[in-house]
Amino acid sequence: MVNSATFGLVLTRALVGESREAGALQRLVARAGEPFVRTAVGAAMRMMGQVFVMGRTIDEAMKRAADEDNRGFTASFDMLGEGARTYSDAEKYFAAYAAAIESVASSKLGRGHSISVKLSALHPRYETNHADTCVPELIEMTQRLARKAAAANVGFTIDAEECDRLMMSLDIIEGVARDPALAGWDGLGMAVQAYGKRARAVIAWADALGEEIKRKFMVRLVKGAYWDSEIKRAQIESLSDYPLFTRKAATDVSYLACASDMLASRNLFPAFASHNALTVATILDWVGERRDFEFQRLHGMGEGLYERLVRELGYACRTYAPVGGHRELLAYLVRRLLENGANSSFVHQLADPDVSEDDLLADPAERIAKVGGKPHPSIPLPRDIFPGRVNSSGIDLHDAALLEALAAQIKAMPTTLQAAPLISGVRSEGAAKPVRCPADRTRHAGAVIDATGDDVTRAIAAARAVGDSWSATPVEERAQCLERLADLMETNRTELMALAVHEAGKSIPDALAEIREAIDFCRYYAVQARTQFAPERLPGPTGELNEIRLAGRGVFACIAPWNFPLAIFLGQVAAALVAGNTVLAKPAPQTPLIAYRAVQLAHEAGVPKDVLHLLPGGPEVGRLLTTDPRIAGVAFTGSTGTARAIARSLLENEQRGIVPLIAETGGLNAMIVDSTALPEQVVGDVVASAFRSAGQRCSALRLLVVQEDIADRILDMLKGAMDALILGDPLDIRTDVGPVIDEAARDKLEAYRQSMKAHWVHAVTAPETLGLYVAPTVIRLEQIEDLKQEWFGPILHVATWKAGELDETIARVNASGYGLTMGLHSRIAGASERVRQLAKVGNLYVNRSMIGAVVGSQPFGGEGFSGTGPKAGGPRYVARFATERVVSIDTTSAGGNASLLSIEDVGF
């Protein structure tokens, strides 16, 4: 296996390298021809596949399971592949599982084999927010498979998946187990992952269920298959803790505790899956003469550990045997290689000469006791992953009870808030107009009083009057104001989420992300300001003191968009405030309510009321702000056209100084996909990037550019994934795609959609309600250049490119002049490096979605037509709101350089 993998890697690297040896190999390959390369690499892949995959088809796997190498072992066959992305995928997996059961039942090559199924392969929406539909549907499908298995007396095990699906899995397993048609059959099994903190509770649950229905469950106990991704998910979602153990030794202890429980149970048939010799030896010591259990191992691993136990000592061992072709192979191979190579892996440590026998065979319970049961010090809690600041707290939206309670609170939240101009903390009076919900135009989110010209004038005067004193306020005090504001937003999180849902039409997950981003902006900019606003000594000749410092510019106008009505609004305001500026904040006319609450909370957090003013209203309010010569800077997020108009207005008055415009604008955001990309991952990321938030994100995917060799397959899968989307009211926890923001946006998008109907690849049906819905649509283009402007909604364009033309494709995308985001899906490291070098975009996303930039980790902002920079949420953003001032002092002016004259003579 290692030789095969090494050959493929060395050959690939040599072919793209520049060394003398690479040149020689390239010449050899040129003479031998492309078929040579394909044959060699194909042979290497087949060799690797045979190590870890039992067969390409179930019949091939059955034959291999019967050969001499597998003598004495039974098998549990599993169909390779990622989770279903479409209902069509789910039907294919269901058919594959059904066919596998029939093959095992009818085969004469051996008895005792079983089938393992992944629930995620049977349903494309196996998600907590779809539990009310997916759970009963999965119970019905799994029952059908289990009945077929029971009729043939073929073992049937339901695999474990990510921790967030555990409760749904248990509901499905119970639903299947209680099927009267399966009464008296003990062939139903389940997998339990010992790295999960709930593992022992799950085993107790299974034992109790078996007691109740008078049957035995086979429980496959494994260490766990998703450890790294579970850690990452908990950090991204900023959960209060990890759902699993962060130390390998703790997982080993949990495994042994679970094994002990299983051996003591009356209603479980234990199956111990492990390649750790110490774990196996411990279990052998515990069981004595018992044989009412089995061991399990992965195909391609553990042969040396188990062959003697099976063939000489008579223990039972089952091989977990993946079945699938080369198309499904890559992700599984990578996982197995990573597991074998991990430093904590028993297999890796066994081969490491630097690991002593004592260390290899150390009792994991003693190791955990030695550290007092503490988690791994290199894996901080999600709240502590960022240096110098607390990560915004998340909500586990995979907890069904928590999600339903949150949705009920948001739905019940009063919609009586009335926003108004806040000038020095005092509300302006006037005629209020309703703020209507995008999801249902008959519902009101609240009301707003727009600012008048007099309000703008008074606010500028008030802000200017306190400008010097606020700039002179110690940066520590300004930073503390932002941190108190962040804390207040966490305290009032549900109210703010409700405003985002009702007023901006955001889904509940998007609303949570919105509030978290605003909190992160405040805390991050506080940390940045403390460092950047400290005076810095500069080098120079002796006898001089040179110092540079940052100071506020004066009155800043912050003009925010409606698509991130809290995060971008407060991101601008927080940066301007902590830099020492007074601020006039103008929210988008569609979303004044959440901005009003944010300013109220800022005042409560200690920001002086004369320093921060709110001016809701339309374009006229923005024009009054940007044309007033007393405004010392403008931060704007919105369209490129409006940014140009603001830039011109800042230069019209000859009596005005040259002031900065910090602009974030739109993009034609392309994702390039080559033929090595994993289709399931591509489609998942395309759907999220193009259609989440109804496509109303600056970073949203607008142009999908697929290598023509795989375009048909990708588009077919994309159609199916789109059909699985739920369009509707964001108050519904199942909603994937909500409304667009207002009638103007809907009418513009709909007119364009209809004008391009002849080029539709696929479109879903929008709900016929009183909301502002636009159907997600994919439009085929003849060429990349046909997309000439940004369409801010759930509309995706697709074009193709030819193999070997990556550089030209990037150049064609660059030629649009927009440079906000770009995506790449490729399994070739050289391709990602090439795109990184050539792409003229602010944010490049490789093998992931193009949305969801994280403050401090993925600073966001574009270039060209897409903005001025610096990036929001980045280390240089706050400084752009400040001016630099340098002081140089001649310290010898009093008659001499005392420090130089007093220097000691050294070095003798």
Order of alpha helices (4+ residues) and beta strands (2+ residues): alpha-alpha-alpha-alpha-beta-alpha-beta-alpha-beta-alpha-beta-alpha-beta-alpha-alpha-beta-alpha-beta-alpha-beta-alpha-alpha-alpha-alpha-alpha-beta-beta-beta-beta-beta-alpha-alpha-alpha-alpha-alpha-beta-beta-beta-alpha-beta-alpha-beta-alpha-beta-alpha-beta-beta-alpha-beta-alpha-alpha-beta-beta-beta-alpha-beta-beta-alpha-beta-beta-alpha-beta-alpha
